C-alpha cells in the first residue's frame, strides 16, 4: 500500500470479487448486475470458469470490459496454472476491478488463500464473495 503526500493510504490494488452460484448463467447475471450498479472509471475484467450455456448476460458489456473464459475444473488444483496465467494477463491491463466466476466452491477457502499470497497480496484487494 502506498501513501499519499498527506500521509493517507492510497490502495492501488485491483479489487477482486469471487462469484459463486449454482449455474454459469446465474453467476454471469450476478456479475452483469454488479457491473451495472458500479459507477467506476476504468476497465473491469471478468474470468469465468466454464463455457456459457447459450447467450450470456455478459454478451452486451460496454467496450473496455475484458472477459476471459477458462476450462472448468478446480481453480486451486487442476486449473491453478491456467487461472494464474489468465489473471496475470488481465492484471497487466490494470483493471480497476476483477470478477472471478467460480463453478465449484468446494475449495473456495484455498483459492482465497492463494489470492492472498505473494505476489497477489500486493496486487489484489479481495472483497466479500458475491453469491448468485
PyMOL commands that set and color helices and strands:
alter all, ss='L'
color gray80, all
select helices_A, chain A and resi 24-37+80-91+105-116+120-123
alter helices_A, ss='H'
color red, helices_A
select strands_A, chain A and resi 2-3+9-10+14-20+44-49+66-70+97-101+124-126+130-131
alter strands_A, ss='S'
color yellow, strands_A
deselect
rebuild
show_as cartoon
